[in-house]
Amino acid sequence: MKDNKGYKGLIETILFIIVVVSIVRIFFVQAFNIPSGSMKPSLLVGDFILVNKLVYGSWDIGIPFTNITFYHKNNRLAQVDRGDVIVFKYPEDPSVDFIKRVIGLPGDIVEVKDDIVYLNGKPLKRKEDGYYEEENEKVKRYIETIPRRDGKNHSYTVMEIEDGIGADFGPVQVPPNSYFVMGDNRDNSKDSRFWGFVPDDYIIGQAFVIYFSIDLKKLSLIRFERLGKVIQ
């Protein structure tokens, strides 16, 4: 009898944990890890981030700890804005999650000339910010500034391997209910310049904090300086 009660208690505990995790995952936050360098220097390979689904993401009801979803619904408490870092379903394969920065909103005209991003005919302001260095890699960094919906500006760091080597792009107009996104690592990012726009209902949520980070080339090295870093 005691063994049966023990098993029953264990099962109840496991079910409780599954329910709590499911509720948190569906309505509030979801954890992701960064698998590529397309968002360097803002996000590094080995960063583990939290994504706010409550702001303007979606509710996915399915099996916890899997990508199996039974029900999907958009949840908009705020509007997606330029400069936001978002996690979304990759348009060419919705089973894969991508992370990029929003550059163009519906109706915006986006163009890239000589590595400079133009938004509605005006170049985004940028200024040099030294270099990003990682082992043998030394890449020039810039502070780029983009206008938001309320007229205020949002600044973030991007980098280019070499000035002027990137291919020109556009101009293109962002269609309704869609967004144009780019990686901060401009010469090493497959983004809307290559596969098009992100549909509104593909957005999962907004990335907002790094909760853990490890250098995958040195598995014992935790990047303590990145823990708790807010994603700009």
N, C-alpha and C positions, 0 to 999 in steps of 0.2 A: 504493500500500500504506500509506504514511504517513497519507494522508487517511482511509483506512478505519480504521486504528488510532485516529486522532483522534476519529472519529465514534463508534467503539465505546467509547472511554474516556468521552466526553461522555454517551452513553446510560447507561453503567454508573453514572456519578456522579449523573445525574438519578434513576435507579431507586433508588439508595442513599438519596438525600435523601427520596424519596417514602416508602420503607419506614420510615425513621427518624421522619419526621413522622407517618406513620400510626400507628406504635406509641405515640408520645408522645400523640397526639390520642385514641387509643382508650382507653389505660389510665391516663394521668396527668393532663394539663392540657389545657385548650382555651381559646382566646382569644375574647373577645366585646367588642363596643363598646356603649356606652349611647346609644340613639337618642332617648330621651324624658326628660322631667324628673320622672317619677313616683317616683323614688327620691331626689330632692333633699331635704336637702342632703348626704346620705351619698354619693350618686353623681350626677355631673353629665353633661349631654349633652356628648359629646366625650371622655369617659373610656374608656380601653381596659383591660379587666380580664382576669385569669386566673381560671379556674374549676377547682377541684380535683375531678377525677372519681374519684380513688382513695378519698376518704373515704367517700362514700355515693352517688356518682353512678351512671352506667351506662356500659357499654361498647357503643359503636356502631361496627360494622365496615361500611365502605362505601367510596365514592370520596373520596379526600382533597380538601379545599378545596371540597366540595359538601355539600348536605344529603341526598344519596342514601345510604341505609342498607340493608344487606342482612341485618344481624344485630344484635339489641338484647338486652342482658342487664343486669339490675341488679347492682350491686357494692356491698355493704354492709360496710364496715369499722367504721362507726360509725353511730349512729342520728341521724336528722334531729332537730334540737332547736328549741325556741322561740327566736326572735331570730336564727337563721341567715339569711343572705342567700343565696338559691338561684336558679339558672337552671333553667328547666324548659320543657317544650313547652306552649304555650298550649292549654288544653283545648278551645277552640272551633275551633282550627286548628293541629294538631300540627306543621305545617311552619314555624311561627313560634316563636321562642324569647322567653320573658319572664324578667324578673328582679324578685323581690319578697322581702319578709321574712316568715319563718314566724311566725305568731301562735298558731295553734291546731294541736294534735296530734290524732290519732285519739281520739275520745271526749270531747275538750274541748268546752265550751259557750262560744261567742263571742257577744258583744253589743256594740253601740256606742250610747251615749246621750250626747247633748250633747258629741260629739267625744271622749268618754272611752271607751276600750276596756275592756270587762269580760271577764275570763277566769274561767270557772267561778264566776260570781257576784260576783267581787271585781274592783274597778277596778285597772287597771295604774297604778302610781305614776308621776307626771310632775311635773317642775318647770320653770319658765321658764328659758330660756337665751339671752336677748337676741333679736336679729333676724337673719334671713338677708337680705342685700342683694345685688341683681344688677341693674345699670342702674336702672330706675325701680321695681323690685320690692323691697318691704320686708315681710317676712313673719315672724311670731313663731315662734320655735323653742322646742322643749321637749326635755328629756332624759326619755325614757320607759324604764321598767325592767320587765322581764318575768322571771318565774321559769322556770328551766330544769329538766330532768329530775332533776338531782342536788340540787335545792333551792337552788342558788346563783342569784344574780340576774345578768342581762345588761342593760346599758344602751346606748342608742343615741339618735341625734338624729332627731326628727321635726319637721314644721312644719305650721301651719295658716294659711290665708289670713286667716281671721277666726274668732274663737271662736264656736262654736255654730251655724255656718251649714250644717254637714254634716248629711245626713239620718241619722236613727237607723236602726239595722239590728239584726235578730235579735230574740231569741236563736236561734241554730242550733247543732246538735251536729255536730261533724266526724265523718263516717262512717269506718269501718275503712279502712285503707290509703290515707288521704287527708289533706290538709293545708289549713289556712286561711291565706291569705297576704294581706298588705297592703303598699302602697307607703308609704315614709316621708313623701312629699309628700301628706298625707292627703286634701286637697281636690282634688287633681289626679292621682288614680290610679284606673284601672280594674282592680280586683282581685277577690278572692273575694266581696266585697260585691255585685258585679255579675254575675259569670259562674260563681260556684260554687267548688268545691274542686279542688285539684291532686292527681291520682292519683299514688300512689307511683312507679309505673313511668314517669311522665312527667318525673321529676327527672333533670337532667343532671349537676348537681354543685353544690358550694358556692363562691361567689365569695369570694376571699381577698385579692387585692391589685390595686392600680391600677398598671399598668406603663407607661402613657403617657396623656397628657391634652392636648387642644388645644381652645382656644376656637373653636368653629366659626363664630362671628360675626366673629372676627378670626383668619383662618386662619394668620397668621404668629405668633400668640401661643401658645407652649407653656406650660402650667401646671406649671412646674417644682416648685412646692410640693406637687403631688399625686403626683408620680412616686414609686413605691415605697410609697405609703400603704396600710396594712393596712385592709381593710374590716371594720368593727366590726358 
